[in-house]
Amino acid sequence: MLPNSNNIKIACKKIYKLLASTKRLTFKQLQKLSGLNDINLCMAILHLLRNNKILQFVNGNEVCYKITT
């Protein structure tokens, strides 16, 4: 089941706050630190990417995220 918009907003705030406190985080790190399930994490990342709040890039073999500058 897809999360409702309120759950996505809460997840976005959590992800953004984590990224704001670090230089970058991998998908696995975000998953572990946020405690979000796969669907909520992915939906939050998609929402933040779509709104140009975060960047997604590959570093070695890992997908990483950071706040846009």
C-alpha positions in Angstrom: 0.0 0.0 0.0 1.3 3.5 -0.9 1.8 5.9 1.9 -0.6 8.9 2.2 0.7 12.5 1.6 1.1 13.2 5.3 3.4 10.2 5.8 5.4 11.3 2.7 5.8 14.8 4.2 7.0 13.4 7.5 9.4 11.1 5.8 10.8 13.9 3.6 11.4 16.1 6.7 13.3 13.2 8.3 15.4 12.5 5.2 16.2 16.2 4.7 17.2 16.6 8.3 19.5 13.6 8.1 21.1 14.9 4.9 21.4 18.4 6.3 23.6 17.1 9.2 26.0 15.2 6.9 27.9 15.8 3.7 26.3 12.8 1.9 24.6 9.5 2.8 24.1 6.3 0.9 20.7 4.7 0.4 21.6 2.1 3.0 22.7 4.7 5.5 19.5 6.6 5.0 17.5 3.5 5.4 19.2 2.6 8.6 19.3 6.1 10.2 15.7 7.0 9.2 14.1 3.7 10.2 11.7 4.1 7.3 10.4 1.1 5.4 11.4 0.8 1.7 8.2 2.3 0.3 8.2 5.4 2.5 11.9 6.0 2.0 11.7 5.7 -1.8 8.6 7.9 -2.0 10.3 10.6 0.2 13.5 10.4 -2.0 11.4 10.7 -5.2 9.5 13.7 -3.7 12.7 15.5 -2.7 14.4 14.7 -6.0 11.4 16.0 -8.0 11.4 19.2 -6.0 15.2 19.7 -6.5 15.8 19.5 -2.7 18.4 16.7 -3.0 20.8 15.3 -5.5 21.3 11.6 -6.3 24.7 10.4 -7.6 26.8 7.3 -7.8 30.0 7.0 -5.7 31.8 3.8 -6.5 29.2 1.1 -6.2 26.8 3.0 -4.1 23.9 5.4 -4.7 24.4 8.5 -2.6 22.3 11.6 -1.8 23.1 15.1 -0.7 21.3 18.4 -0.3 21.3 20.6 -3.4 23.5 23.7 -3.1 
